[in-house]
Amino acid sequence: MSEARRRGVVTAWLLLVPGLCACGPAGATASEPGVAVEHPGERVRMAVIGDYGLAGPDAEAVAELVRSWSPDLVITLGDNNYPDGRASTIDENVGQYYHSFIAPYVGRFGPGADTNRFFPSLGNHDWRTPGPWPHLDYFTLPGNERYYELQWGPLHLFAVDSDPQEPDGNTIDSEQARWLREHMSASALPWQVVYMHHPPYSSGDHGSSRGMRWPFAQWGADVVMSGHDHHYERIERDGLPYFVNGLGGNPNRYSLRRPVPGSMVRFRDAHGAMLVEATPDRLELRFVTVSGEEIDSRVITRDPVLAPVPEP
């Protein structure tokens, strides 16, 4: 975030209207990346899961952990629906565990949410069914639903589609990258979080997706999250924390390879999820196992910027 943007954060924050809900600019079409806006308060609790979409005891244990946190919203780092992103498996793999966060929910596992609080990003397994139409039909997301932005309290979240089949591209000079650069650099919210499937940096079996090494810090990001490799890792690069969070429920936990430069924490011994707690001047990101053990914690703070007080 630039210094000019930092100075404007609190002023813009004070102008936000609680309860406002919008779905992109007037005239937006289904092919445009839209924005969902929610302002439930200055303090937000968010769960982050990755590589979770395979029904079974591991996925259930992670879902129980997530529900125990009572998060305001859940975001995912892809591979929501193993093995092939089919319509016949998505409700069992996702709705069975997370229906209470999804709206509208039309599956068979219980009541859905009044307002959608579940915001997935696409993974390579979700793209194995061309389209990937089962994913797009099952979830109700902003704009083109493949990549989009979400404003929730002090968080400005950007879901990126890192798959090479993305129609708008996944390279640094793609239409999708142009959208991210323009929208993230213009954000006035305190925290910009990018989340996607393929990791720019990873010490796991798949390794780093070098094509996703976009200049996120230069464009204004505070955090970058990804999955794909089935382990947990925090890498510090370019002044940013990069997270690999792929222990959301797939029973196949991957091996760890030679640590990439900047790798600070690596873990593969148990499934778990990330808990993110945000206020306008503090962002805390933790990885917690299904047994409740905290493996890692990263805190980012900034001095609050006070709006000028009018002279009497």
QUIQUIGI-V425926 format. One record per backbone hydrogen bond with DSSP energy under -0.5 kcal/mol. CO is the residue of the C=O (numbers start at 1). NH is the residue of the N-H. E is the energy in kcal/mol with one decimal. If there is no record, write none. Layout:
CO&NH&E + CO&NH&E
//
This chain:
2&6&-2.3 + 3&7&-2.3 + 4&8&-1.1 + 5&9&-0.7 + 6&9&-1.0 + 6&10&-0.5 + 8&12&-2.4 + 9&13&-2.7 + 10&14&-2.6 + 11&15&-0.8 + 12&15&-0.8 + 12&16&-0.5 + 13&16&-1.3 + 16&18&-0.6 + 17&20&-1.8 + 22&37&-1.3 + 24&23&-0.5 + 25&28&-1.9 + 29&32&-1.7 + 32&34&-0.7 + 32&144&-0.7 + 34&149&-2.3 + 35&24&-0.9 + 36&151&-3.1 + 38&153&-1.6 + 39&19&-0.8 + 42&44&-0.5 + 44&278&-2.7 + 45&72&-2.8 + 45&73&-1.1 + 46&276&-3.4 + 47&75&-2.4 + 48&274&-2.4 + 49&77&-2.2 + 50&248&-2.3 + 51&250&-1.9 + 52&54&-2.4 + 53&82&-3.0 + 56&60&-2.3 + 57&61&-2.2 + 58&62&-2.0 + 59&63&-2.2 + 60&64&-2.3 + 61&65&-1.9 + 62&66&-2.6 + 63&67&-2.7 + 64&68&-1.8 + 65&69&-0.7 + 66&69&-1.2 + 66&71&-0.6 + 67&70&-1.2 + 73&47&-2.2 + 74&119&-2.8 + 75&49&-2.0 + 78&51&-2.0 + 79&53&-1.9 + 81&85&-2.0 + 86&89&-1.1 + 86&90&-1.0 + 87&91&-0.5 + 89&93&-2.4 + 90&94&-2.2 + 90&95&-0.9 + 91&96&-2.1 + 94&97&-1.3 + 94&98&-2.3 + 95&99&-1.5 + 98&101&-2.0 + 98&102&-0.5 + 99&102&-1.1 + 99&113&-0.5 + 101&117&-3.3 + 102&113&-2.5 + 104&106&-0.5 + 117&74&-2.7 + 119&76&-1.5 + 123&127&-1.2 + 125&128&-0.9 + 126&129&-0.6 + 128&130&-0.7 + 129&132&-0.8 + 130&133&-1.2 + 132&135&-0.7 + 132&136&-1.7 + 133&137&-2.6 + 134&138&-1.9 + 135&139&-2.1 + 139&141&-0.6 + 142&145&-2.1 + 148&159&-2.6 + 149&36&-1.7 + 150&152&-0.5 + 150&157&-3.6 + 151&38&-3.2 + 152&155&-2.3 + 154&191&-2.1 + 155&152&-2.6 + 155&157&-0.6 + 156&193&-2.5 + 157&150&-2.9 + 157&159&-0.5 + 158&160&-0.6 + 158&195&-2.5 + 159&148&-1.5 + 160&162&-0.9 + 163&166&-1.9 + 166&169&-2.1 + 168&175&-0.8 + 168&176&-1.8 + 171&174&-1.9 + 174&178&-2.1 + 175&179&-2.2 + 176&180&-2.3 + 177&181&-2.8 + 178&182&-2.5 + 179&183&-2.6 + 180&184&-2.7 + 181&185&-1.9 + 182&186&-0.9 + 184&187&-1.1 + 191&156&-2.9 + 191&193&-0.5 + 192&222&-2.9 + 192&223&-1.3 + 193&158&-2.7 + 194&225&-2.8 + 195&160&-2.7 + 197&227&-2.1 + 199&209&-3.5 + 203&257&-3.9 + 208&210&-1.1 + 209&212&-2.2 + 210&213&-1.7 + 212&214&-1.9 + 214&216&-2.6 + 215&219&-1.8 + 216&220&-0.7 + 216&221&-2.7 + 217&220&-1.1 + 222&241&-0.7 + 223&194&-2.5 + 224&243&-2.7 + 225&196&-1.8 + 226&245&-2.8 + 227&229&-2.2 + 229&231&-2.0 + 230&254&-1.3 + 231&246&-2.4 + 232&267&-2.5 + 233&244&-2.6 + 234&264&-3.2 + 234&265&-1.3 + 235&237&-0.7 + 235&242&-3.7 + 237&240&-2.7 + 240&237&-2.3 + 240&242&-0.6 + 241&224&-1.9 + 242&235&-3.1 + 243&226&-1.9 + 243&245&-0.5 + 244&233&-2.2 + 247&272&-2.2 + 249&59&-0.5 + 251&253&-1.2 + 255&205&-0.6 + 260&263&-2.1 + 262&236&-2.6 + 265&234&-2.0 + 267&232&-3.3 + 271&290&-2.0 + 273&288&-2.7 + 274&48&-2.4 + 275&286&-2.3 + 276&46&-3.2 + 277&284&-2.6 + 278&44&-2.4 + 279&282&-0.9 + 281&302&-1.7 + 282&279&-2.7 + 283&300&-3.1 + 284&277&-2.4 + 285&298&-2.7 + 286&275&-2.3 + 287&295&-2.6 + 287&296&-1.1 + 288&273&-2.1 + 289&292&-2.0 + 293&289&-2.6 + 293&295&-0.6 + 296&287&-2.0 + 298&285&-2.7 + 300&283&-2.9 + 304&306&-0.6 + 308&310&-0.5
//
